[in-house]
């Protein structure tokens, strides 16, 4: 199947206070199949939020895409005209952010906020748009759809607010949803509920999704494929089973940080967790060689000399590490 | 081990205005009782709105309970005179979820850690400075961070700084209110290790308020599960989580994200 989104060698940098360019993404490439859920896993400084904003060209003013291409349904978004982009954002590609209370208008009823999205992108008459709004609410809130549509954001719980954002995101029937930590501010039971909503929408609407998170465990049982970012580079990309059998030293170390907890036979209770030493911030990255080398437990001489490329270790599973070089 | 904190029938009511304009009462804590042994970790888990953060605020004397008692070494901090409470306060300290919001953004690390020493008083400026550097070392912050502002530190470093600041008061009890939740996984592990290390070295008692049951299971000796302002289940950490008795606990346990999990079924709800 042709991919709905193809990202080629994307480079993004930010100008810092001293006017110096700092790379945030250094050659990120991947593709997204229609209806696929791609989990993007990364910690602070990995470039995961930069990725979300760069794809639809909403970078902060000091950010700049220096190289690469983002092909959406065959069209390069990096060359698209502003009017074209406006059509695509919120229409064909929609975004969901972490904090629903910041993304919603505080004095506008939830229903109106979804209606506005439709009105901004649609050409049909008011009553048709009202009807469409009702249908979307009925889909995202099978119970109490009407009450919630009439509510103001402050009258809703965190999970309900997040669902209103989801309603906005799916309103115009997009082919891709970009979600940046959409469940990070919710408690675990609500988190699972929202993941369930995303799965349902995928089944019903066939919408593809890029789900960005720092929590590897959220992706298990949810994402179809997983992309791991470190220091603005793709270090591992593969099917969801990567979560059970990571190959890159960073991915392996990251997963060990999560307490195996109850029922698991991993690290014993109150034992030291195998944390990764050091920081993942951009300023700590080496200028030459593999970005993870300073923290890597399996480093070799070559890691300091040049940067590894993504190597295929299995069908559809690639890792950027010299360990897998033949 | 002996009991350090004993909470008896703690009640906290908030008055709030309902949409119709009238006064309405919100019962945030509805008769909570438990004990914490000295040097142990008690995890308090529950969904949003279950009352766990209100409990944290009451324990740290940041909210006054409506009724009930919190006994710390034979004294009820809810009942003692303000002057005495002020003397007891340093013994119970709190670490918040977001260190960026709990540190003065315009103070440097050195000033932030010095402040509690000044409040405690009784030592010279030189001695204070020496203690600050010792505390920074204790929490794993390099000495050069003393000159940095909170915004120049990473999330993990800021949380270390928040810990160094409370350690200056030599507290007996630390209330950790979602202290790890805002951090990356690898940083969570680093800070969890630091907390366990400090507990081992200083014999501190932790009340760990969290919705992360995985971390609660790892760090805690005992767990209490809260729902609607009440404690609905309580016991040794591994038992409560392995064989949850209450429906709410089962729901919380089922919602823990795990790396090995069978595919999520789409939820029609």
Interface residues (C-beta under 8 A of the other chain):
Chain A: X43 X44 X142 X143 X155 X157 X158 X186 X187 X188 X189 X190 X191 X192 X193 X195 X196 X197 X199 X200 X202 X203 X214 X215 X216 X217 X218 X220 X221 X222 X243 X244 X253 X254 X255 X257 X258 X259 X261 X262 X263 X264 X267 X269 X270 X272 X273 X274 X275 X276 X279 X280 X281
Chain B: X19 X47 X48 X154 X155 X156 X157 X184 X185 X186 X187 X188 X189 X190 X192 X193 X196 X211 X212 X213 X214 X215 X217 X218 X219 X237 X238 X241 X242 X251 X252 X253 X254 X255 X256 X257 X258 X259 X260 X261 X262 X263 X264 X265 X266 X267 X268 X269
